[in-house]
Amino acid sequence: MLTYDVVVWSIRRRSGRPKPWELRWRVGEEGHSKSFALKPQADGRRSQLMEALRKGQQFDEETGLPEQELAALAMPTWYEHAKAYALMKWPGAAGKHRASIAESLAVVTPVFVRTTAGQPDPRTLRAALYQWAFRAAKTESGEWLPRCETEALPEDMRKALDWVAANSLKVSEAAKPEHIRSAFAALSKKLNGSPAAENTANRKRMVLSNAFRYAVEERALLNRHPFLAVDWTAPSTSDEVDFRYVPGPRLARRLLGAVAEYGPRGQHLETFFGAIYYVATRPGEAVSLRKDDFTLPPESEPDAWGEVLVSESHPEVGAGWTDSGKSHDQRGLKHRARNAVRAVPIPPVYVRMVRAHIARGVAPDGRLLWAARGGRVHVERVLRRLGHRSRSCAHPVRAEVRDGRCAVLPAPCRRIPVDQTGRGPGGGRVPCRPQRRGALPLLRQAPEGQFRPRQQPDSEGSGGGRGVCLLRTLGLGD
């Protein structure tokens, strides 16, 4: 218990002892003492206690320490705090957000250490933090705990986490400006030392900020947010589409045709890429579309528009990050209410594509897209396979899947019927401002290598352009 009832007595000497100089003080009803070999040492400690009294600090009866010293002893290390923060966020976070938090904390935690002596290999250290320290697992009793506390670790991962635990700074030390600047520098670089993308750096910096906010507001470990003491300008970002890589409708049609040429599976996946292009869905939304979601006009009206209701998203993240243990999350639409539904008008060309797809057959549960054995389509596998085959063929359109799997495509907005205005692919007014929406592999036209996107609009949608483009980073933003 803390109290202001403190009395500090003079130093006394007790001869014949290794530490003859004794300092005594009383906190409440409890007496405390400490012996020193030299009198200046005892004088220094007495001055510290008197200074704490002058500053109005309370003392703890059990330990006899001023409250600030007591708080310093109880201060957790950054590694302990980061695990607590990841565990606190886990139950309410989506799978991709969980992985993003773990990734960000795995980048900054090796920075908040006292020494780099004996540091494990950086890749091993980051893998240990990402996969074991900041990833939760449910116990038999239903409680979430860090995975490193519930499962047996490989030897190299155990040694890496032991090193971090032994050398991690206290949270109060990690909050000093010099360490915050080092963390910002680490967040701005990849593991190989090359600059990270601005959006990536800002996303990770936000996770670090929230972790410190948790230390200030929830755990009362700090008095103020440490970012306030650091003069730092965040990297500028832009949602503008790089129109040099925006395919027009003709080039997009050629890509869809190239996909369809890959046999029965290609014809099956043509509807997937068509949903991304014509409906502006996210990949996780495209694979969850069902037959009953579509309202198609009669076949006697070949130029009529249809409608699709988008209500689910199944983004891929990995089995270790989802509650179900599946490789994909099951949730509603991003940045919308849990049961929100987005109604999207679809042009005649995609109406015909969906009708032909349904005629070929759908999954027993009504899904338009399913794997060869009836399971779920794995988007990343499809893109890897498609990208590999497209490089080895002589088709005039190549689908190049870059490391970031970035893609841009024009939104078929300008030719939406007048009565559908305001119900564009993103659910907002048209023409659309640049948003991060549906995705295709980055398109290049051989042999020239690049193409100009500004083409004349036709019956299937608009040409490329800054004002009507939808941008999506596949797999990283679902």
Secondary structure, 3 states (H helix, E strand, C coil): CEECCEEECCCEECCCCCCCEEEEEEECCEEEEEEECCHHHHHHHHHHHHHHHHCCCCEECCCCCEHHHHHHHHCCEHHHHHHHHHHHHCCCCCHHHHHHHHHHHHHHHHHCECCCCCCCCHHHHHHHHHHHHCCEEECCCCCEEEHHHCCCCCHHHHHHHHHHHHHECEHHHHCCHHHHHHHHHHHCECCCCCECCHHHHHHHHHHHHHHHHHHHHHCCCCCCCHHHHCCCCCCCCCCCCCHHHCCCHHHHHHHHHHHHCCHHHHHHHHHHHHHHHHHCCCHHHHCCCEHHHEECCCCCCCCCCEEEEECCECCECCHHHCCCCCCECCECCCCCCCCCCEEEEECHHHHHHHHHHHHHCCCCCCECCCCCCCCCCCHHHHHHHHHHHHHHCCCCEEEECCCCCEEEEECCCCCCCHHHCCCCCCCCCCCCCCEECCCCCEEEECCCCCCCCCCCCECCECCCCHHHEEEEECCCCC
